[in-house]
């Protein structure tokens, strides 16, 4: 008990022990730059308490209300916040102050870097190249919009002008110009074209005029040109004749156009010493078309009407199935029926084709015979491709034909003789 009493400090020694007082605190005298002003504000907001702790809480609570950037760097750099943290009893230790200062600096640097990256990612400052590209795109879009608006405006103006002027007497048609063709004269067109009185270049019905002109079978197409102020110009393109079809009588033929419609009849007139077939061939060649003879009486042409006869359809199938080189050698078709079609080549060789089947194979057989017997063949029969036949000229007086008839007497296909040979489909017999 005596030992404990000796160690217990006396009241005098306790009063004399050195220690920081509230008035002489280093944190109040050295850390605070203006001690009086903060004390007055703190007292006004939280009277009757300790000055240090309420001051720190007040400064932390008032920070969001200040007009400063809401970043960690700004809060770390705020003098008031630093002073409040320094005035706290926990910040009185130098080691704690150093730790807080380093953490504040790191937070400020991190916040600054993050803000910079966010600003760059949002495209706050685009590169000059991107700015130029955006500007150019904007200019192009503006030009396109202006051009579209201009075209639309011009179209509206033209439409309004057409509506207003289409019946104007100043454009009334007073003359019609037509260029004649080989088979269509100006008189033919004049009899077909009837322009209604009062028609103008802007309201004339050209479709009706074209339909009227095409009643002439030789007319293939019609075009119109408006020559202001008062002239309508008409241009006619003729339909090309594709075939000259000679009827069974042999004295009358009909032109069949490339459009598959009958054009007009023509009389076959043979000269002295000339056969009807030769006269018909000469006429067809002058028109640049193919000759078709021996058609049956069922073929009844009418000008302007389509040709729908089966014999003509069979000929069309052969022409489509043959190659262009072989078709160029054909000068005449004979078609007494659809199953008995034959053709005559430029060399005078007559080929019996039969019905329009196995066309490519029939052509191959004929071409093989022609290559192996040049200048000596009279006829070739490929009606049945499995058993073709051909005939050769065995007379020294034989002459070259003219494409329709040969210079020597031809033998019937079914006759037997030394000149008749059975083929093997690709080579001639000895």
MOSUL-V886896 format. One record per residue. N is the residue number from 1. RES is the residue in three letters. PSI is psi in whole degrees, -180 to 180 (999 if undefined). Layout:
N&RES&PSI + N&RES&PSI
This chain:
1&UNK&-39 + 2&UNK&-38 + 3&UNK&-42 + 4&UNK&-37 + 5&UNK&-33 + 6&UNK&-32 + 7&UNK&-23 + 8&UNK&128 + 9&UNK&148 + 10&UNK&161 + 11&UNK&-33 + 12&UNK&-43 + 13&UNK&-34 + 14&UNK&-33 + 15&UNK&-29 + 16&UNK&-8 + 17&UNK&129 + 18&UNK&143 + 19&UNK&158 + 20&UNK&137 + 21&UNK&169 + 22&UNK&-30 + 23&UNK&-28 + 24&UNK&25 + 25&UNK&132 + 26&UNK&-35 + 27&UNK&-28 + 28&UNK&-35 + 29&UNK&-39 + 30&UNK&-41 + 31&UNK&-40 + 32&UNK&124 + 33&UNK&-32 + 34&UNK&86 + 35&UNK&-31 + 36&UNK&-42 + 37&UNK&-47 + 38&UNK&-36 + 39&UNK&-38 + 40&UNK&-42 + 41&UNK&-40 + 42&UNK&-41 + 43&UNK&-35 + 44&UNK&-34 + 45&UNK&-34 + 46&UNK&80 + 47&UNK&155 + 48&UNK&33 + 49&UNK&-177 + 50&UNK&148 + 51&UNK&-33 + 52&UNK&-55 + 53&UNK&-47 + 54&UNK&-32 + 55&UNK&-43 + 56&UNK&-43 + 57&UNK&-37 + 58&UNK&-42 + 59&UNK&-37 + 60&UNK&-37 + 61&UNK&-29 + 62&UNK&-10 + 63&UNK&-46 + 64&UNK&-19 + 65&UNK&-9 + 66&UNK&153 + 67&UNK&69 + 68&UNK&160 + 69&UNK&137 + 70&UNK&66 + 71&UNK&159 + 72&UNK&-33 + 73&UNK&-40 + 74&UNK&-42 + 75&UNK&-38 + 76&UNK&-34 + 77&UNK&0 + 78&UNK&124 + 79&UNK&-36 + 80&UNK&-41 + 81&UNK&-43 + 82&UNK&-42 + 83&UNK&-38 + 84&UNK&-43 + 85&UNK&-37 + 86&UNK&-32 + 87&UNK&-11 + 88&UNK&147 + 89&UNK&-31 + 90&UNK&-23 + 91&UNK&4 + 92&UNK&-25 + 93&UNK&135 + 94&UNK&-37 + 95&UNK&-42 + 96&UNK&-37 + 97&UNK&-40 + 98&UNK&-42 + 99&UNK&-45 + 100&UNK&-39 + 101&UNK&-43 + 102&UNK&-41 + 103&UNK&-39 + 104&UNK&-40 + 105&UNK&-43 + 106&UNK&-42 + 107&UNK&-39 + 108&UNK&-42 + 109&UNK&-43 + 110&UNK&-43 + 111&UNK&-40 + 112&UNK&-44 + 113&UNK&-41 + 114&UNK&-40 + 115&UNK&-39 + 116&UNK&-42 + 117&UNK&-42 + 118&UNK&-41 + 119&UNK&-38 + 120&UNK&-40 + 121&UNK&-32 + 122&UNK&-2 + 123&UNK&38 + 124&UNK&-35 + 125&UNK&100 + 126&UNK&154 + 127&UNK&160 + 128&UNK&-36 + 129&UNK&-43 + 130&UNK&-39 + 131&UNK&-41 + 132&UNK&-41 + 133&UNK&-43 + 134&UNK&-40 + 135&UNK&-43 + 136&UNK&-41 + 137&UNK&-41 + 138&UNK&-41 + 139&UNK&-42 + 140&UNK&-45 + 141&UNK&-39 + 142&UNK&-41 + 143&UNK&-42 + 144&UNK&-42 + 145&UNK&-41 + 146&UNK&-43 + 147&UNK&-44 + 148&UNK&-42 + 149&UNK&-37 + 150&UNK&-44 + 151&UNK&-43 + 152&UNK&-41 + 153&UNK&-42 + 154&UNK&-40 + 155&UNK&-42 + 156&UNK&-40 + 157&UNK&-43 + 158&UNK&-40 + 159&UNK&-43 + 160&UNK&-41 + 161&UNK&-41 + 162&UNK&-42 + 163&UNK&-36 + 164&UNK&-39 + 165&UNK&-7 + 166&UNK&-28 + 167&UNK&13 + 168&UNK&134 + 169&UNK&-20 + 170&UNK&-23 + 171&UNK&20 + 172&UNK&137 + 173&UNK&121 + 174&UNK&-13 + 175&UNK&147 + 176&UNK&124 + 177&UNK&133 + 178&UNK&133 + 179&UNK&122 + 180&UNK&157 + 181&UNK&-171 + 182&UNK&-41 + 183&UNK&-5 + 184&UNK&118 + 185&UNK&172 + 186&UNK&-36 + 187&UNK&-37 + 188&UNK&-43 + 189&UNK&-39 + 190&UNK&-34 + 191&UNK&-18 + 192&UNK&-29 + 193&UNK&120 + 194&UNK&97 + 195&UNK&122 + 196&UNK&145 + 197&UNK&139 + 198&UNK&-1 + 199&UNK&142 + 200&UNK&171 + 201&UNK&-18 + 202&UNK&-19 + 203&UNK&7 + 204&UNK&139 + 205&UNK&90 + 206&UNK&-28 + 207&UNK&-42 + 208&UNK&-38 + 209&UNK&-41 + 210&UNK&-43 + 211&UNK&-38 + 212&UNK&-41 + 213&UNK&-34 + 214&UNK&0 + 215&UNK&-20 + 216&UNK&117 + 217&UNK&-29 + 218&UNK&-14 + 219&UNK&123 + 220&UNK&-47 + 221&UNK&159 + 222&UNK&138 + 223&UNK&152 + 224&UNK&144 + 225&UNK&129 + 226&UNK&115 + 227&UNK&101 + 228&UNK&141 + 229&UNK&-15 + 230&UNK&10 + 231&UNK&134 + 232&UNK&121 + 233&UNK&129 + 234&UNK&130 + 235&UNK&128 + 236&UNK&134 + 237&UNK&124 + 238&UNK&153 + 239&UNK&128 + 240&UNK&136 + 241&UNK&133 + 242&UNK&-38 + 243&UNK&150 + 244&UNK&109 + 245&UNK&117 + 246&UNK&128 + 247&UNK&171 + 248&UNK&-27 + 249&UNK&-30 + 250&UNK&-6 + 251&UNK&-12 + 252&UNK&135 + 253&UNK&162 + 254&UNK&139 + 255&UNK&131 + 256&UNK&122 + 257&UNK&168 + 258&UNK&-21 + 259&UNK&1 + 260&UNK&20 + 261&UNK&148 + 262&UNK&139 + 263&UNK&-71 + 264&UNK&159 + 265&UNK&161 + 266&UNK&142 + 267&UNK&136 + 268&UNK&114 + 269&UNK&114 + 270&UNK&139 + 271&UNK&174 + 272&UNK&128 + 273&UNK&11 + 274&UNK&137 + 275&UNK&164 + 276&UNK&-39 + 277&UNK&-41 + 278&UNK&-38 + 279&UNK&-41 + 280&UNK&-39 + 281&UNK&-41 + 282&UNK&-40 + 283&UNK&-42 + 284&UNK&-40 + 285&UNK&-32 + 286&UNK&-29 + 287&UNK&-6 + 288&UNK&36 + 289&UNK&176 + 290&UNK&144 + 291&UNK&135 + 292&UNK&124 + 293&UNK&171 + 294&UNK&28 + 295&UNK&151 + 296&UNK&169 + 297&UNK&-13 + 298&UNK&-17 + 299&UNK&115 + 300&UNK&89 + 301&UNK&154 + 302&UNK&131 + 303&UNK&128 + 304&UNK&-8 + 305&UNK&153 + 306&UNK&152 + 307&UNK&117 + 308&UNK&16 + 309&UNK&143 + 310&UNK&-30 + 311&UNK&-38 + 312&UNK&-32 + 313&UNK&-37 + 314&UNK&-41 + 315&UNK&-41 + 316&UNK&-37 + 317&UNK&-41 + 318&UNK&-41 + 319&UNK&-37 + 320&UNK&-32 + 321&UNK&-27 + 322&UNK&155 + 323&UNK&163 + 324&UNK&-35 + 325&UNK&-42 + 326&UNK&-39 + 327&UNK&-32 + 328&UNK&-19 + 329&UNK&-14 + 330&UNK&129 + 331&UNK&-15 + 332&UNK&144 + 333&UNK&143 + 334&UNK&128 + 335&UNK&75 + 336&UNK&-22 + 337&UNK&170 + 338&UNK&-21 + 339&UNK&1 + 340&UNK&53 + 341&UNK&138 + 342&UNK&163 + 343&UNK&157 + 344&UNK&130 + 345&UNK&168 + 346&UNK&-31 + 347&UNK&-8 + 348&UNK&-3 + 349&UNK&131 + 350&UNK&134 + 351&UNK&121 + 352&UNK&116 + 353&UNK&-31 + 354&UNK&-139 + 355&UNK&158 + 356&UNK&67 + 357&UNK&155 + 358&UNK&46 + 359&UNK&-47 + 360&UNK&-39 + 361&UNK&-38 + 362&UNK&-41 + 363&UNK&-41 + 364&UNK&-39 + 365&UNK&-46 + 366&UNK&-44 + 367&UNK&-37 + 368&UNK&-43 + 369&UNK&-42 + 370&UNK&-38 + 371&UNK&-34 + 372&UNK&-17 + 373&UNK&57 + 374&UNK&126 + 375&UNK&0 + 376&UNK&-6 + 377&UNK&144 + 378&UNK&-47 + 379&UNK&157 + 380&UNK&136 + 381&UNK&115 + 382&UNK&32 + 383&UNK&-44 + 384&UNK&114 + 385&UNK&-21 + 386&UNK&-18 + 387&UNK&69 + 388&UNK&162 + 389&UNK&161 + 390&UNK&164 + 391&UNK&146 + 392&UNK&160 + 393&UNK&121 + 394&UNK&16 + 395&UNK&139 + 396&UNK&-18 + 397&UNK&9 + 398&UNK&142 + 399&UNK&158 + 400&UNK&139 + 401&UNK&174 + 402&UNK&12 + 403&UNK&-12 + 404&UNK&-51 + 405&UNK&148 + 406&UNK&163 + 407&UNK&-5 + 408&UNK&159 + 409&UNK&129 + 410&UNK&150 + 411&UNK&144 + 412&UNK&148 + 413&UNK&-31 + 414&UNK&-3 + 415&UNK&156 + 416&UNK&148 + 417&UNK&174 + 418&UNK&-26 + 419&UNK&-15 + 420&UNK&128 + 421&UNK&142 + 422&UNK&127 + 423&UNK&166 + 424&UNK&13 + 425&UNK&-10 + 426&UNK&-12 + 427&UNK&158 + 428&UNK&157 + 429&UNK&152 + 430&UNK&999
